[in-house]
Amino acid sequence: MEYDLDKRKLLSALCHGSIFFSSLVVSIAIPIGTLLVSEDPIVKESAKEAINFHLNVWVYEVIVGVLVALSFGLLGIILVPIFFLFHWVPPILAILQSLSTPNQSYRYPFIFRLV
C-alpha cells in the first residue's frame, strides 16, 4: 500500500515535536491520538516512540527532582543540565530524521519502551 509521504512527514514530526508544546498530559495526547487514527505503519511507530519518550521524560524528571531535593540542590548543578539535554536534543533529532528520511521511524536511544 502506498502512503502519502508529506502526510507521513507531518504526522511523524508532530508526534516527536509534541513534547515541546508542554510537559503535561496535553502533549502526550497528540501521539496517542495519532496512534489511534493513523493507518500508516511508520507514523504508528513514530507515535509509539514519542509516547515512550514522554513516559521516560516524566520518570527521569521525578528521579532528578528527588535527587536534587535530597542533595539540597547540589546535584541540580550536574543533573538538571543533563536532563534538559536529554529532554530537548533527541526530539529535535527525531523531527529532523522524520523530515529527511520519512520511510524510517526514529528510535530514541537510552529509553525504556513500554508501549
C-alpha contacts under 8 A as a table, 3 or more apart, distances in Angstrom:
res1	aa1	res2	aa2	distance
3	Y	8	R	7.47
3	Y	40	D	6.75
4	D	7	K	5.38
4	D	8	R	6.18
5	L	8	R	4.86
5	L	9	K	6.04
5	L	102	P	6.66
6	D	9	K	5.11
6	D	10	L	6.16
7	K	10	L	5.12
7	K	11	L	6.04
8	R	11	L	5.36
8	R	12	S	5.91
8	R	40	D	7.43
8	R	42	I	7.40
8	R	43	V	6.04
8	R	102	P	6.60
9	K	12	S	5.34
9	K	13	A	5.96
9	K	98	S	5.68
9	K	99	L	5.29
9	K	102	P	5.67
10	L	13	A	5.28
10	L	14	L	5.98
10	L	99	L	7.71
11	L	14	L	4.99
11	L	15	C	6.16
11	L	34	T	7.35
11	L	43	V	6.47
12	S	15	C	5.18
12	S	16	H	6.40
12	S	42	I	7.84
12	S	43	V	5.35
12	S	46	S	5.59
12	S	47	A	6.91
12	S	95	I	7.46
12	S	98	S	6.03
13	A	16	H	5.21
13	A	17	G	5.83
13	A	94	A	7.33
13	A	95	I	4.75
13	A	96	L	7.83
13	A	98	S	5.75
13	A	99	L	6.89
14	L	17	G	4.98
14	L	18	S	5.82
14	L	30	I	7.68
14	L	31	P	7.85
14	L	95	I	7.89
15	C	18	S	5.40
15	C	30	I	6.22
15	C	31	P	4.79
15	C	34	T	7.44
15	C	46	S	6.77
15	C	47	A	5.57
15	C	50	A	5.98
16	H	19	I	6.72
16	H	31	P	7.82
16	H	46	S	7.27
16	H	47	A	7.45
16	H	50	A	5.34
16	H	91	P	5.57
16	H	92	I	7.90
16	H	94	A	6.29
16	H	95	I	6.04
17	G	20	F	5.70
17	G	21	F	7.57
17	G	91	P	6.24
17	G	92	I	7.38
17	G	95	I	6.61
18	S	21	F	5.41
18	S	22	S	7.56
18	S	27	S	5.25
18	S	28	I	6.98
18	S	30	I	6.53
18	S	31	P	7.50
19	I	22	S	5.98
19	I	23	S	6.14
19	I	27	S	5.63
19	I	28	I	7.27
19	I	54	H	6.96
19	I	91	P	7.65
20	F	23	S	7.26
20	F	27	S	7.69
21	F	27	S	5.93
22	S	26	V	6.97
22	S	27	S	5.62
23	S	26	V	7.71
23	S	27	S	6.35
24	L	27	S	6.03
24	L	28	I	7.61
25	V	28	I	5.49
25	V	29	A	6.71
26	V	29	A	5.36
26	V	30	I	7.52
27	S	30	I	5.99
27	S	31	P	7.96
28	I	31	P	5.80
28	I	32	I	6.37
28	I	50	A	7.96
28	I	51	I	6.32
28	I	54	H	6.66
29	A	32	I	5.03
29	A	33	G	5.88
30	I	33	G	5.23
30	I	34	T	6.11
31	P	34	T	4.91
31	P	35	L	5.94
31	P	47	A	4.69
31	P	48	K	7.25
31	P	50	A	6.44
31	P	51	I	6.27
32	I	35	L	5.08
32	I	36	L	6.32
32	I	47	A	6.75
32	I	48	K	7.88
32	I	51	I	7.05
33	G	36	L	5.18
33	G	37	V	6.11
34	T	37	V	5.20
34	T	38	S	5.61
34	T	43	V	7.67
34	T	44	K	7.18
34	T	47	A	6.48
35	L	38	S	5.82
35	L	43	V	7.38
35	L	44	K	5.03
35	L	47	A	5.54
35	L	48	K	7.07
38	S	43	V	6.90
38	S	44	K	6.63
39	E	43	V	7.86
39	E	44	K	7.38
40	D	43	V	5.32
40	D	44	K	6.21
41	P	44	K	4.98
41	P	45	E	6.15
42	I	45	E	5.07
42	I	46	S	6.17
42	I	102	P	7.95
42	I	103	N	6.83
42	I	104	Q	6.71
42	I	105	S	5.81
43	V	46	S	4.99
43	V	47	A	6.10
43	V	105	S	7.61
44	K	47	A	5.04
44	K	48	K	6.25
45	E	48	K	5.10
45	E	49	E	6.23
45	E	105	S	6.31
46	S	49	E	5.12
46	S	50	A	6.13
46	S	105	S	5.57
46	S	106	Y	6.63
47	A	50	A	5.06
47	A	51	I	6.15
48	K	51	I	5.10
48	K	52	N	6.16
48	K	115	V	6.09
49	E	52	N	5.07
49	E	53	F	6.08
49	E	106	Y	7.58
49	E	107	R	6.58
49	E	108	Y	6.95
49	E	113	R	7.61
49	E	115	V	7.93
50	A	53	F	4.98
50	A	54	H	6.16
51	I	54	H	5.12
51	I	55	L	6.30
51	I	115	V	7.32
52	N	55	L	5.17
52	N	56	N	6.17
52	N	111	I	7.44
52	N	112	F	7.04
52	N	113	R	5.55
52	N	114	L	6.12
52	N	115	V	6.27
53	F	56	N	5.06
53	F	57	V	6.09
53	F	108	Y	7.19
53	F	111	I	6.73
54	H	57	V	5.15
54	H	58	W	6.31
55	L	58	W	5.20
55	L	59	V	6.33
56	N	59	V	5.10
56	N	60	Y	6.06
56	N	111	I	6.29
56	N	112	F	6.81
57	V	60	Y	5.16
57	V	61	E	5.87
57	V	87	H	6.61
58	W	61	E	5.02
58	W	62	V	6.38
59	V	62	V	5.30
59	V	63	I	6.34
60	Y	63	I	4.97
60	Y	64	V	6.00
60	Y	83	F	7.71
61	E	64	V	5.22
61	E	65	G	6.00
61	E	83	F	7.53
62	V	65	G	5.02
62	V	66	V	6.12
63	I	66	V	5.24
63	I	67	L	6.19
64	V	67	L	5.13
64	V	68	V	6.00
64	V	76	G	7.84
64	V	79	L	6.58
64	V	80	V	7.23
64	V	83	F	7.73
65	G	68	V	5.18
65	G	69	A	6.10
66	V	69	A	5.09
66	V	70	L	6.05
67	L	70	L	5.10
67	L	71	S	6.12
67	L	75	L	6.84
68	V	71	S	5.21
68	V	72	F	6.12
68	V	73	G	4.78
68	V	74	L	6.57
68	V	75	L	5.21
68	V	76	G	5.15
68	V	79	L	7.86
69	A	72	F	5.07
69	A	73	G	5.85
70	L	73	G	7.55
71	S	74	L	5.45
71	S	75	L	6.02
72	F	75	L	7.80
73	G	76	G	5.08
73	G	77	I	7.36
74	L	77	I	6.00
74	L	78	I	7.95
75	L	78	I	5.49
75	L	79	L	5.88
75	L	80	V	7.97
76	G	79	L	5.07
76	G	80	V	5.15
76	G	81	P	7.95
77	I	80	V	6.28
77	I	81	P	7.18
78	I	81	P	6.21
78	I	82	I	6.72
79	L	82	I	5.18
79	L	83	F	5.99
80	V	83	F	5.00
80	V	84	F	6.17
81	P	84	F	5.11
81	P	85	L	6.23
82	I	85	L	5.14
82	I	86	F	6.24
83	F	86	F	5.02
83	F	87	H	5.99
84	F	87	H	4.81
84	F	88	W	6.00
85	L	88	W	5.38
85	L	89	V	5.62
86	F	89	V	5.96
86	F	90	P	6.51
87	H	90	P	6.94
87	H	91	P	7.50
88	W	91	P	5.98
88	W	92	I	6.60
89	V	92	I	5.26
89	V	93	L	6.31
90	P	93	L	5.03
90	P	94	A	6.05
90	P	108	Y	6.70
91	P	94	A	4.83
91	P	95	I	6.10
92	I	95	I	5.17
92	I	96	L	6.25
93	L	96	L	5.11
93	L	97	Q	6.14
94	A	97	Q	5.15
94	A	98	S	6.00
94	A	106	Y	5.57
94	A	107	R	7.87
94	A	108	Y	7.73
95	I	98	S	5.03
95	I	99	L	6.25
96	L	99	L	5.26
96	L	100	S	6.11
97	Q	100	S	5.03
97	Q	101	T	5.52
97	Q	102	P	7.27
97	Q	105	S	8.00
97	Q	106	Y	6.67
98	S	101	T	5.62
98	S	102	P	5.06
98	S	104	Q	7.44
98	S	105	S	6.87
98	S	106	Y	6.97
99	L	102	P	5.89
101	T	104	Q	5.98
102	P	105	S	7.21
108	Y	111	I	6.51
